């Protein structure tokens, strides 16, 4: 990756964390005795979205090439999908009498 792109990513991360700190400080100043977890929820959800984007970028970079085993796995994925879907339904029906919470 070019140095300019990496510098852009570093600047974006710095801006993101600065924004998260400012949100936490703002929440604390607005309601000093309030719920301290609220800023953490927004930080956590932002971190989850960033992790998702990172995983997609990693997959695009490393798994976007043709391999010898790709043809085999392409043919194998549909039966696995049908099997796992059936297993999920069977397990859900078996656990239904247990009255587990949602």
N, CA, C and O atoms as a printed pandas DataFrame, in Angstrom:
     atom_number atom_name residue_name chain_id  residue_number  x_coord  y_coord  z_coord
0              1         N          UNK        A               1    0.834   -1.171    0.000
1              2        CA          UNK        A               1    0.000    0.000    0.000
2              3         C          UNK        A               1    0.885    1.243    0.000
3              4         O          UNK        A               1    1.894    1.286    0.705
4              5         N          UNK        A               2    0.521    2.236   -0.772
5              6        CA          UNK        A               2    1.326    3.461   -0.783
6              7         C          UNK        A               2    1.314    4.147    0.583
7              8         O          UNK        A               2    0.393    3.976    1.381
8              9         N          UNK        A               3    2.342    4.909    0.817
9             10        CA          UNK        A               3    2.502    5.595    2.101
10            11         C          UNK        A               3    1.371    6.602    2.328
11            12         O          UNK        A               3    0.941    6.808    3.462
12            13         N          UNK        A               4    0.893    7.225    1.255
13            14        CA          UNK        A               4   -0.193    8.198    1.380
14            15         C          UNK        A               4   -1.475    7.551    1.865
15            16         O          UNK        A               4   -2.204    8.132    2.670
16            17         N          UNK        A               5   -1.754    6.347    1.378
17            18        CA          UNK        A               5   -2.957    5.628    1.795
18            19         C          UNK        A               5   -2.854    5.242    3.266
19            20         O          UNK        A               5   -3.820    5.386    4.015
20            21         N          UNK        A               6   -1.692    4.754    3.683
21            22        CA          UNK        A               6   -1.495    4.386    5.085
22            23         C          UNK        A               6   -1.625    5.607    5.991
23            24         O          UNK        A               6   -2.185    5.513    7.083
24            25         N          UNK        A               7   -1.116    6.740    5.549
25            26        CA          UNK        A               7   -1.254    7.964    6.336
26            27         C          UNK        A               7   -2.719    8.367    6.442
27            28         O          UNK        A               7   -3.156    8.868    7.478
28            29         N          UNK        A               8   -3.469    8.151    5.380
29            30        CA          UNK        A               8   -4.903    8.437    5.421
30            31         C          UNK        A               8   -5.629    7.546    6.410
31            32         O          UNK        A               8   -6.496    8.011    7.150
32            33         N          UNK        A               9   -5.275    6.251    6.428
33            34        CA          UNK        A               9   -5.879    5.333    7.403
34            35         C          UNK        A               9   -5.528    5.743    8.829
35            36         O          UNK        A               9   -6.384    5.727    9.713
36            37         N          UNK        A              10   -4.276    6.107    9.046
37            38        CA          UNK        A              10   -3.855    6.521   10.388
38            39         C          UNK        A              10   -4.605    7.774   10.821
39            40         O          UNK        A              10   -5.021    7.879   11.975
40            41         N          UNK        A              11   -4.778    8.710    9.921
41            42        CA          UNK        A              11   -5.518    9.928   10.241
42            43         C          UNK        A              11   -6.986    9.621   10.525
43            44         O          UNK        A              11   -7.582   10.214   11.425
44            45         N          UNK        A              12   -7.568    8.702    9.763
45            46        CA          UNK        A              12   -8.964    8.324    9.993
46            47         C          UNK        A              12   -9.137    7.662   11.357
47            48         O          UNK        A              12  -10.101    7.952   12.065
48            49         N          UNK        A              13   -8.215    6.776   11.734
49            50        CA          UNK        A              13   -8.295    6.134   13.054
50            51         C          UNK        A              13   -8.129    7.156   14.163
51            52         O          UNK        A              13   -8.833    7.095   15.171
52            53         N          UNK        A              14   -7.212    8.089   13.991
53            54        CA          UNK        A              14   -7.009    9.127   14.992
54            55         C          UNK        A              14   -8.273    9.969   15.149
55            56         O          UNK        A              14   -8.683   10.270   16.270
56            57         N          UNK        A              15   -8.887   10.347   14.035
57            58        CA          UNK        A              15  -10.126   11.124   14.095
58            59         C          UNK        A              15  -11.247   10.318   14.742
59            60         O          UNK        A              15  -12.035   10.863   15.515
60            61         N          UNK        A              16  -11.324    9.042   14.438
61            62        CA          UNK        A              16  -12.360    8.183   15.023
62            63         C          UNK        A              16  -12.229    8.124   16.536
63            64         O          UNK        A              16  -13.213    8.322   17.249
64            65         N          UNK        A              17  -11.028    7.854   17.037
65            66        CA          UNK        A              17  -10.849    7.736   18.485
66            67         C          UNK        A              17  -10.984    9.081   19.178
67            68         O          UNK        A              17  -11.460    9.137   20.312
68            69         N          UNK        A              18  -10.582   10.150   18.537
69            70        CA          UNK        A              18  -10.801   11.474   19.106
70            71         C          UNK        A              18  -12.297   11.747   19.234
71            72         O          UNK        A              18  -12.749   12.287   20.243
72            73         N          UNK        A              19  -13.054   11.377   18.220
73            74        CA          UNK        A              19  -14.506   11.532   18.273
74            75         C          UNK        A              19  -15.112   10.689   19.392
75            76         O          UNK        A              19  -16.003   11.160   20.099
76            77         N          UNK        A              20  -14.651    9.468   19.562
77            78        CA          UNK        A              20  -15.178    8.610   20.629
78            79         C          UNK        A              20  -14.874    9.195   22.010
79            80         O          UNK        A              20  -15.721    9.144   22.902
80            81         N          UNK        A              21  -13.682    9.746   22.190
81            82        CA          UNK        A              21  -13.333   10.363   23.473
82            83         C          UNK        A              21  -14.190   11.597   23.711
83            84         O          UNK        A              21  -14.656   11.824   24.827
84            85         N          UNK        A              22  -14.402   12.397   22.666
85            86        CA          UNK        A              22  -15.246   13.580   22.820
86            87         C          UNK        A              22  -16.685   13.209   23.148
87            88         O          UNK        A              22  -17.332   13.897   23.937
88            89         N          UNK        A              23  -17.193   12.144   22.562
89            90        CA          UNK        A              23  -18.551   11.686   22.884
90            91         C          UNK        A              23  -18.631   11.264   24.343
91            92         O          UNK        A              23  -19.600   11.594   25.027
92            93         N          UNK        A              24  -17.635   10.545   24.826
93            94        CA          UNK        A              24  -17.636   10.107   26.227
94            95         C          UNK        A              24  -17.572   11.303   27.167
95            96         O          UNK        A              24  -18.286   11.336   28.169
96            97         N          UNK        A              25  -16.731   12.283   26.861
97            98        CA          UNK        A              25  -16.631   13.477   27.706
98            99         C          UNK        A              25  -17.939   14.259   27.672
99           100         O          UNK        A              25  -18.404   14.730   28.710
100          101         N          UNK        A              26  -18.535   14.402   26.492
101          102        CA          UNK        A              26  -19.800   15.128   26.368
102          103         C          UNK        A              26  -20.899   14.452   27.181
103          104         O          UNK        A              26  -21.664   15.128   27.868
104          105         N          UNK        A              27  -20.984   13.139   27.110
105          106        CA          UNK        A              27  -21.997   12.420   27.882
106          107         C          UNK        A              27  -21.773   12.608   29.372
107          108         O          UNK        A              27  -22.735   12.747   30.127
108          109         N          UNK        A              28  -20.528   12.614   29.804
109          110        CA          UNK        A              28  -20.220   12.791   31.221
110          111         C          UNK        A              28  -20.552   14.211   31.676
111          112         O          UNK        A              28  -21.058   14.397   32.783
112          113         N          UNK        A              29  -20.278   15.211   30.845
113          114        CA          UNK        A              29  -20.588   16.593   31.216
114          115         C          UNK        A              29  -22.089   16.854   31.207
115          116         O          UNK        A              29  -22.592   17.618   32.032
116          117         N          UNK        A              30  -22.795   16.235   30.294
117          118        CA          UNK        A              30  -24.237   16.447   30.196
118          119         C          UNK        A              30  -24.967   15.852   31.394
119          120         O          UNK        A              30  -25.879   16.474   31.938
120          121         N          UNK        A              31  -24.576   14.667   31.802
121          122        CA          UNK        A              31  -25.249   13.978   32.904
122          123         C          UNK        A              31  -24.191   13.318   33.780
123          124         O          UNK        A              31  -23.890   12.137   33.602
124          125         N          UNK        A              32  -23.613   14.080   34.745
125          126        CA          UNK        A              32  -22.499   13.538   35.530
126          127         C          UNK        A              32  -22.848   12.293   36.336
127          128         O          UNK        A              32  -21.987   11.435   36.532
128          129         N          UNK        A              33  -24.068   12.174   36.800
129          130        CA          UNK        A              33  -24.424   11.002   37.598
130          131         C          UNK        A              33  -25.135    9.941   36.792
131          132         O          UNK        A              33  -25.676    8.994   37.361
132          133         N          UNK        A              34  -25.146   10.078   35.490
133          134        CA          UNK        A              34  -25.930    9.184   34.638
134          135         C          UNK        A              34  -25.246    7.866   34.335
135          136         O          UNK        A              34  -24.285    7.460   34.988
136          137         N          UNK        A              35  -25.771    7.232   33.340
137          138        CA          UNK        A              35  -25.287    5.916   32.937
138          139         C          UNK        A              35  -23.939    6.049   32.234
139          140         O          UNK        A              35  -23.855    6.642   31.159
140          141         N          UNK        A              36  -22.909    5.509   32.824
141          142        CA          UNK        A              36  -21.559    5.625   32.268
142          143         C          UNK        A              36  -21.329    4.655   31.111
143          144         O          UNK        A              36  -20.342    4.783   30.385
144          145         N          UNK        A              37  -22.214    3.703   30.934
145          146        CA          UNK        A              37  -22.014    2.702   29.881
146          147         C          UNK        A              37  -22.472    3.192   28.522
147          148         O          UNK        A              37  -22.107    2.598   27.508
148          149         N          UNK        A              38  -23.258    4.254   28.467
149          150        CA          UNK        A              38  -23.819    4.691   27.197
150          151         C          UNK        A              38  -22.759    5.020   26.145
151          152         O          UNK        A              38  -22.878    4.554   25.012
152          153         N          UNK        A              39  -21.721    5.807   26.474
153          154        CA          UNK        A              39  -20.682    6.030   25.453
154          155         C          UNK        A              39  -19.968    4.743   25.056
155          156         O          UNK        A              39  -19.538    4.601   23.911
156          157         N          UNK        A              40  -19.840    3.813   25.985
157          158        CA          UNK        A              40  -19.172    2.548   25.668
158          159         C          UNK        A              40  -19.968    1.738   24.657
159          160         O          UNK        A              40  -19.394    1.003   23.854
160          161         N          UNK        A              41  -21.296    1.872   24.696
161          162        CA          UNK        A              41  -22.128    1.153   23.728
162          163         C          UNK        A              41  -21.851    1.674   22.323
163          164         O          UNK        A              41  -21.698    0.886   21.390
164          165         N          UNK        A              42  -21.786    2.997   22.165
165          166        CA          UNK        A              42  -21.510    3.543   20.829
166          167         C          UNK        A              42  -20.086    3.215   20.388
167          168         O          UNK        A              42  -19.844    2.963   19.207
168          169         N          UNK        A              43  -19.148    3.216   21.324
169          170        CA          UNK        A              43  -17.779    2.844   20.968
170          171         C          UNK        A              43  -17.699    1.372   20.580
171          172         O          UNK        A              43  -17.003    1.006   19.633
172          173         N          UNK        A              44  -18.415    0.536   21.317
173          174        CA          UNK        A              44  -18.404   -0.896   21.013
174          175         C          UNK        A              44  -19.024   -1.199   19.663
175          176         O          UNK        A              44  -18.503   -2.012   18.899
176          177         N          UNK        A              45  -20.151   -0.536   19.369
177          178        CA          UNK        A              45  -20.786   -0.798   18.074
178          179         C          UNK        A              45  -19.928   -0.257   16.934
179          180         O          UNK        A              45  -19.867   -0.863   15.864
180          181         N          UNK        A              46  -19.271    0.871   17.151
181          182        CA          UNK        A              46  -18.363    1.396   16.124
182          183         C          UNK        A              46  -17.191    0.452   15.906
183          184         O          UNK        A              46  -16.754    0.241   14.775
184          185         N          UNK        A              47  -16.682   -0.117   17.000
185          186        CA          UNK        A              47  -15.576   -1.064   16.879
186          187         C          UNK        A              47  -16.019   -2.317   16.111
187          188         O          UNK        A              47  -15.250   -2.870   15.325
188          189         N          UNK        A              48  -17.262   -2.760   16.341
189          190        CA          UNK        A              48  -17.766   -3.928   15.617
190          191         C          UNK        A              48  -17.861   -3.642   14.125
191          192         O          UNK        A              48  -17.494   -4.490   13.311
192          193         N          UNK        A              49  -18.346   -2.463   13.754
193          194        CA          UNK        A              49  -18.429   -2.114   12.342
194          195         C          UNK        A              49  -17.037   -2.036   11.716
195          196         O          UNK        A              49  -16.830   -2.486   10.589
196          197         N          UNK        A              50  -16.089   -1.464   12.452
197          198        CA          UNK        A              50  -14.713   -1.387   11.935
198          199         C          UNK        A              50  -14.108   -2.775   11.771
199          200         O          UNK        A              50  -13.385   -3.028   10.807
200          201         N          UNK        A              51  -14.400   -3.674   12.706
201          202        CA          UNK        A              51  -13.898   -5.043   12.593
202          203         C          UNK        A              51  -14.508   -5.741   11.383
203          204         O          UNK        A              51  -13.825   -6.499   10.695
204          205         N          UNK        A              52  -15.786   -5.492   11.122
205          206        CA          UNK        A              52  -16.442   -6.087    9.957
206          207         C          UNK        A              52  -15.808   -5.584    8.663
207          208         O          UNK        A              52  -15.522   -6.369    7.759
208          209         N          UNK        A              53  -15.591   -4.281    8.580
209          210        CA          UNK        A              53  -14.962   -3.714    7.383
210          211         C          UNK        A              53  -13.541   -4.252    7.222
211          212         O          UNK        A              53  -13.103   -4.528    6.105
212          213         N          UNK        A              54  -12.823   -4.402    8.333
213          214        CA          UNK        A              54  -11.471   -4.956    8.286
214          215         C          UNK        A              54  -11.484   -6.394    7.786
215          216         O          UNK        A              54  -10.655   -6.771    6.958
216          217         N          UNK        A              55  -12.423   -7.203    8.285
217          218        CA          UNK        A              55  -12.518   -8.600    7.844
218          219         C          UNK        A              55  -12.854   -8.680    6.358
219          220         O          UNK        A              55  -12.297   -9.510    5.639
220          221         N          UNK        A              56  -13.760   -7.824    5.895
221          222        CA          UNK        A              56  -14.095   -7.822    4.469
222          223         C          UNK        A              56  -12.901   -7.391    3.620
223          224         O          UNK        A              56  -12.659   -7.961    2.556
224          225         N          UNK        A              57  -12.156   -6.391    4.082
225          226        CA          UNK        A              57  -10.955   -5.964    3.361
226          227         C          UNK        A              57   -9.897   -7.049    3.327
227          228         O          UNK        A              57   -9.244   -7.253    2.303
228          229         N          UNK        A              58   -9.722   -7.752    4.451
229          230        CA          UNK        A              58   -8.767   -8.861    4.500
230          231         C          UNK        A              58   -9.173   -9.956    3.521
231          232         O          UNK        A              58   -8.336  -10.482    2.787
232          233         N          UNK        A              59  -10.460  -10.298    3.511
233          234        CA          UNK        A              59  -10.941  -11.346    2.608
234          235         C          UNK        A              59  -10.766  -10.931    1.150
235          236         O          UNK        A              59  -10.379  -11.746    0.313
236          237         N          UNK        A              60  -11.048   -9.675    0.849
237          238        CA          UNK        A              60  -10.897   -9.217   -0.530
238          239         C          UNK        A              60   -9.432   -9.264   -0.966
239          240         O          UNK        A              60   -9.124   -9.599   -2.110
240          241         N          UNK        A              61   -8.557   -8.931   -0.058
241          242        CA          UNK        A              61   -7.128   -8.902   -0.390
242          243         C          UNK        A              61   -6.540  -10.299   -0.536
243          244         O          UNK        A              61   -5.760  -10.549   -1.455
244          245         N          UNK        A              62   -6.909  -11.219    0.369
245          246        CA          UNK        A              62   -6.244  -12.515    0.421
246          247         C          UNK        A              62   -7.031  -13.656   -0.231
247          248         O          UNK        A              62   -6.437  -14.664   -0.613
248          249         N          UNK        A              63   -8.330  -13.520   -0.363
249          250        CA          UNK        A              63   -9.130  -14.623   -0.903
250          251         C          UNK        A              63   -9.703  -14.320   -2.276
251          252         O          UNK        A              63  -10.580  -15.048   -2.741
252          253         N          UNK        A              64   -9.243  -13.279   -2.935
253          254        CA          UNK        A              64   -9.778  -12.889   -4.232
254          255         C          UNK        A              64   -8.907  -13.398   -5.379
255          256         O          UNK        A              64   -8.814  -12.759   -6.427
256          257         N          UNK        A              65   -8.277  -14.537   -5.177
257          258        CA          UNK        A              65   -7.443  -15.143   -6.214
258          259         C          UNK        A              65   -7.933  -16.563   -6.463
259          260         O          UNK        A              65   -8.559  -17.172   -5.595
260          261         N          UNK        A              66   -7.648  -17.082   -7.639
261          262        CA          UNK        A              66   -8.078  -18.432   -7.978
262          263         C          UNK        A              66   -7.065  -19.449   -7.455
263          264         O          UNK        A              66   -5.862  -19.312   -7.672
264          265         N          UNK        A              67   -7.565  -20.461   -6.770
265          266        CA          UNK        A              67   -6.723  -21.533   -6.246
266          267         C          UNK        A              67   -7.188  -22.858   -6.834
267          268         O          UNK        A              67   -8.261  -22.946   -7.430
268          269         N          UNK        A              68   -6.373  -23.873   -6.659
269          270        CA          UNK        A              68   -6.717  -25.195   -7.189
270          271         C          UNK        A              68   -7.922  -25.784   -6.462
271          272         O          UNK        A              68   -8.727  -26.490   -7.070
272          273         N          UNK        A              69   -8.054  -25.503   -5.170
273          274        CA          UNK        A              69   -9.144  -26.097   -4.396
274          275         C          UNK        A              69  -10.438  -25.307   -4.497
275          276         O          UNK        A              69  -11.452  -25.727   -3.941
276          277         N          UNK        A              70  -10.432  -24.173   -5.191
277          278        CA          UNK        A              70  -11.644  -23.348   -5.267
278          279         C          UNK        A              70  -12.766  -24.052   -6.032
279          280         O          UNK        A              70  -13.930  -23.939   -5.646
280          281         N          UNK        A              71  -12.447  -24.765   -7.091
281          282        CA          UNK        A              71  -13.458  -25.477   -7.874
282          283         C          UNK        A              71  -14.122  -26.562   -7.026
283          284         O          UNK        A              71  -15.339  -26.740   -7.078
284          285         N          UNK        A              72  -13.320  -27.281   -6.250
285          286        CA          UNK        A              72  -13.858  -28.326   -5.377
286          287         C          UNK        A              72  -14.778  -27.729   -4.316
287          288         O          UNK        A              72  -15.870  -28.247   -4.080
288          289         N          UNK        A              73  -14.346  -26.651   -3.681
289          290        CA          UNK        A              73  -15.161  -26.037   -2.630
290          291         C          UNK        A              73  -16.423  -25.389   -3.189
291          292         O          UNK        A              73  -17.447  -25.345   -2.506
292          293         N          UNK        A              74  -16.366  -24.890   -4.410
293          294        CA          UNK        A              74  -17.561  -24.313   -5.030
294          295         C          UNK        A              74  -18.641  -25.368   -5.187
295          296         O          UNK        A              74  -19.818  -25.089   -4.956
296          297         N          UNK        A              75  -18.257  -26.574   -5.577
297          298        CA          UNK        A              75  -19.233  -27.658   -5.717
298          299         C          UNK        A              75  -19.693  -28.191   -4.365
299          300         O          UNK        A              75  -20.798  -28.725   -4.267
300          301         N          UNK        A              76  -18.877  -28.062   -3.322
301          302        CA          UNK        A              76  -19.210  -28.634   -2.016
302          303         C          UNK        A              76  -20.040  -27.701   -1.149
303          304         O          UNK        A              76  -20.632  -28.156   -0.169
304          305         N          UNK        A              77  -20.106  -26.428   -1.467
305          306        CA          UNK        A              77  -20.735  -25.482   -0.547
306          307         C          UNK        A              77  -22.260  -25.626   -0.508
307          308         O          UNK        A              77  -22.849  -25.422    0.554
308          309         N          UNK        A              78  -22.911  -25.962   -1.595
309          310        CA          UNK        A              78  -24.376  -26.054   -1.593
310          311         C          UNK        A              78  -24.887  -27.196   -0.710
311          312         O          UNK        A              78  -25.798  -26.963    0.085
312          313         N          UNK        A              79  -24.350  -28.418   -0.807
313          314        CA          UNK        A              79  -24.823  -29.466    0.112
314          315         C          UNK        A              79  -24.575  -29.125    1.584
315          316         O          UNK        A              79  -25.393  -29.459    2.441
316          317         N          UNK        A              80  -23.468  -28.470    1.877
317          318        CA          UNK        A              80  -23.200  -28.064    3.263
318          319         C          UNK        A              80  -24.233  -27.039    3.712
319          320         O          UNK        A              80  -24.690  -27.088    4.854
320          321         N          UNK        A              81  -24.607  -26.115    2.838
321          322        CA          UNK        A              81  -25.624  -25.116    3.167
322          323         C          UNK        A              81  -26.960  -25.786    3.471
323          324         O          UNK        A              81  -27.602  -25.458    4.468
324          325         N          UNK        A              82  -27.381  -26.712    2.631
325          326        CA          UNK        A              82  -28.654  -27.409    2.846
326          327         C          UNK        A              82  -28.608  -28.206    4.143
327          328         O          UNK        A              82  -29.575  -28.200    4.905
328          329         N          UNK        A              83  -27.503  -28.889    4.404
329          330        CA          UNK        A              83  -27.375  -29.684    5.620
330          331         C          UNK        A              83  -27.411  -28.805    6.867
331          332         O          UNK        A              83  -28.099  -29.144    7.830
332          333         N          UNK        A              84  -26.697  -27.699    6.874
333          334        CA          UNK        A              84  -26.663  -26.861    8.077
334          335         C          UNK        A              84  -28.014  -26.206    8.319
335          336         O          UNK        A              84  -28.414  -26.015    9.467
336          337         N          UNK        A              85  -28.714  -25.862    7.254
337          338        CA          UNK        A              85  -30.047  -25.280    7.414
338          339         C          UNK        A              85  -30.993  -26.299    8.053
339          340         O          UNK        A              85  -31.764  -25.950    8.947
340          341         N          UNK        A              86  -30.941  -27.527    7.611
341          342        CA          UNK        A              86  -31.774  -28.584    8.179
342          343         C          UNK        A              86  -31.407  -28.847    9.634
343          344         O          UNK        A              86  -32.288  -29.023   10.475
344          345         N          UNK        A              87  -30.114  -28.873    9.932
345          346        CA          UNK        A              87  -29.681  -29.099   11.313
346          347         C          UNK        A              87  -30.136  -27.976   12.244
347          348         O          UNK        A              87  -30.518  -28.244   13.383
348          349         N          UNK        A              88  -30.103  -26.743   11.788
349          350        CA          UNK        A              88  -30.558  -25.625   12.618
350          351         C          UNK        A              88  -32.037  -25.777   12.946
351          352         O          UNK        A              88  -32.441  -25.552   14.087
352          353         N          UNK        A              89  -32.846  -26.152   11.967
353          354        CA          UNK        A              89  -34.282  -26.347   12.210
354          355         C          UNK        A              89  -34.501  -27.497   13.184
355          356         O          UNK        A              89  -35.321  -27.379   14.095
356          357         N          UNK        A              90  -33.788  -28.602   13.013
357          358        CA          UNK        A              90  -33.954  -29.747   13.916
358          359         C          UNK        A              90  -33.535  -29.409   15.347
359          360         O          UNK        A              90  -34.214  -29.797   16.297
360          361         N          UNK        A              91  -32.430  -28.693   15.506
361          362        CA          UNK        A              91  -31.986  -28.306   16.849
362          363         C          UNK        A              91  -32.973  -27.328   17.477
363          364         O          UNK        A              91  -33.258  -27.422   18.670
364          365         N          UNK        A              92  -33.494  -26.401   16.696
365          366        CA          UNK        A              92  -34.480  -25.455   17.221
366          367         C          UNK        A              92  -35.736  -26.175   17.680
367          368         O          UNK        A              92  -36.289  -25.839   18.728
368          369         N          UNK        A              93  -36.194  -27.156   16.919
369          370        CA          UNK        A              93  -37.384  -27.917   17.317
370          371         C          UNK        A              93  -37.100  -28.768   18.556
371          372         O          UNK        A              93  -37.978  -28.935   19.403
372          373         N          UNK        A              94  -35.893  -29.302   18.671
373          374        CA          UNK        A              94  -35.551  -30.111   19.840
374          375         C          UNK        A              94  -35.443  -29.251   21.097
375          376         O          UNK        A              94  -35.765  -29.718   22.190
376          377         N          UNK        A              95  -34.995  -28.003   20.959
377          378        CA          UNK        A              95  -34.841  -27.117   22.112
378          379         C          UNK        A              95  -36.116  -26.356   22.463
379          380         O          UNK        A              95  -36.168  -25.693   23.499
380          381         N          UNK        A              96  -37.120  -26.437   21.638
381          382        CA          UNK        A              96  -38.364  -25.699   21.884
382          383         C          UNK        A              96  -38.999  -26.041   23.230
383          384         O          UNK        A              96  -39.426  -25.121   23.929
384          385         N          UNK        A              97  -39.088  -27.311   23.636
385          386        CA          UNK        A              97  -39.705  -27.611   24.933
386          387         C          UNK        A              97  -38.898  -27.099   26.132
387          388         O          UNK        A              97  -39.429  -27.040   27.241
388          389         N          UNK        A              98  -37.649  -26.733   25.939
389          390        CA          UNK        A              98  -36.820  -26.271   27.052
390          391         C          UNK        A              98  -37.208  -24.873   27.528
391          392         O          UNK        A              98  -36.765  -24.450   28.596
392          393         N          UNK        A              99  -38.018  -24.152   26.768
393          394        CA          UNK        A              99  -38.471  -22.793   27.113
394          395         C          UNK        A              99  -37.297  -21.869   27.438
395          396         O          UNK        A              99  -37.293  -21.195   28.468
396          397         N          UNK        A             100  -36.322  -21.846   26.568
397          398        CA          UNK        A             100  -35.163  -20.979   26.753
398          399         C          UNK        A             100  -35.564  -19.526   26.498
399          400         O          UNK        A             100  -36.450  -19.276   25.680
400          401         N          UNK        A             101  -34.933  -18.558   27.178
401          402        CA          UNK        A             101  -35.272  -17.151   26.938
402          403         C          UNK        A             101  -34.821  -16.720   25.543
403          404         O          UNK        A             101  -33.905  -17.303   24.963
404          405         N          UNK        A             102  -35.479  -15.693   25.020
405          406        CA          UNK        A             102  -35.153  -15.201   23.677
406          407         C          UNK        A             102  -33.816  -14.576   23.612
407          408         O          UNK        A             102  -33.401  -14.116   22.549
